[in-house]
């Protein structure tokens, strides 16, 4: 278990150190969001963090996350025992050039 815990910590470290979107000119600053433990038996994967997640630094902390947490509570999973949470895109992609929605 210790080896897997270290492997996940290394993976989180690599994700947090990523600057590929910044290097490509998509973002001014990288702010990857990840949360979870190797002990988590369930993973919830979203599309991308939103603006609220940039402020909190936690996945699923915005409006959609509140709904998700409500569903999890109904399923018997409380706030203190949330499953592993991540997204396909680790950084908030920024606002759409048109101003409506995300890029």
Buried (B, 14 or more C-beta within 10 A) or exposed (E): EEEEEEEBEEEBEEBEEBEEBBEEEEBEEBBBBBBBEBEBEEEBEBEBBBEBBBEBEBBBBBEEBEEBBEEBEEEEBEEEEBBBBBBEBBBBBBEEEEEEEBE
